[in-house]
Amino acid sequence: MAAGWLRSPLSRLAGSLRGGALPRCAAVQARRCFSVDGAESEEDTHEIMFYAMRHPAVITLREMYSFGIGGNHSTRTLLLAAQFLHEELPVRLARRARELKKLPFGLGETASIKGVRKLYERSFFRIRRFAKPNTPDLEEKFTEMLEDIKNEHNSVQANIARGLQELSEVRVDIYSQPGVLVHDGMPFDFGKFLDRFYLSRVGVRVLIGQHIMLHHPQEGFVGIIQTNCQPALVCQHAIEDAARVCEMAYGQAPEVILEGSTNTILPYIPEHLHYIFFELIKNSMRATVERYQASGGDCPPISVVFAEGEEDIAIKISDKGGGIPRSGVHRLWTYTFTTAGNTNEKLNEVGMGGRGEGPIMAGFAHGLPLSRIHARAFGGDLHVMSMQGHGTDVYIHIAKMGNREVSVP
């Protein structure tokens, strides 16, 4: 029963390959080498298109958790998981690579976004050209390759933001409404595209991360899923990290008070919670310090309230940082709106390779929408209520483990 979540997707994928899959024998692999630059031939392009037309398997967090517990990190479990990823990941990577290539207005041809597409294509071919991991030795090498791919994709977020900046510099005929690019009266909802792209990226990284961590079992974890994850404890760690960044930028950081059901636990991915808490608390700290520092007054504390319901855990983060205008609230989700200065300057801070010396305080414009993506990935959500002249409340809902997809098709 432990491998149940693999059987249906694997059977479906294997069946679809019998009739039209490309040859996979060792001799063919030796003859056909993929370019380090991604798809360079018509044959490569057709292969990506073939996989992009297929649908990703539906996988739930509960199924991943049950599979990891039931398999008990056995060799058979690792082999089954590796063989599933060997067929599943090319589908997800190909869909994103094809979508990046089809971006309108020349956006897909900006240097940074073209680089992201080539990275996805290169990752696709690395997995496709790797032999089916049906022995422990092959499975171990396959896992090492997945870890390398995961690390290579760390700079994707910065490069996507940089691509938007590049487009604005070379195409003055394109103007932007909130989340929408417009050229000759033709709109393209770039915000919805990025929602799909980043939700898929979360799914891919969860699948790869889960498999990698099954090789490195930790007490209290099933892969990357913590059995008794305590959101308040994760929040406390995020507060400490955000405070360090705030102190580096402003010389001080407001106090953060945790209230309510702080002892609540649930099976969840603490890394996702940390990302959400860190981004939101960092925003609240910045707004609070900037409002009160100029007047020389003491910064009021930020409040984080936890409440457990039957279906989810709700968290409210409240600050007195002055809030934002009501007309600007809907722009918070556009990936281009920031209240913290010039995005291009912040991109320069993280370096041309997307790896900076440390975290920046604000101005990247992706933190809030990406926090909502991480909340929604497993059935939760995130909402903002702001009162200009007072402050902002952010409501996070974390769904208790249920039957939600890892990513969108």
Secondary structure, DSSP 8 states (H G I E B T S, - for coil): -TTHHHHHHHHHHHHHHHHH-----HHHHHH---BTTB--SHHHHHHHHHHHTS-----BHHHHHHHHHHHTT-HHHHHHHHHHHHHHHHHHHHHHHHHHHT-TTTGGGSHHHHHHHHHHHHHHHHHHTS----SHHHHHHHHHHHHHHHHHGGGHHHHHHHHHHHHHHH-TT-EEETTEEEETTEEEEHHHHHHHHHHHHHHHHHHHHHHHHHTS--TTEETTEEEEE-HHHHHHHHHHHHHHHHHHHHS----EEEEESTT--EEE-HHHHHHHHHHHHHHHHHHHHHHHHTTT-----EEEEEEE-SSEEEEEEE--S----GGGGGGGGSSS--SSS-HHHHHHHT-TTS--SS--SS--S-HHHHHHHHHHTTT-EEEEEEETTTEEEEEEEEE-S-S-BSS--
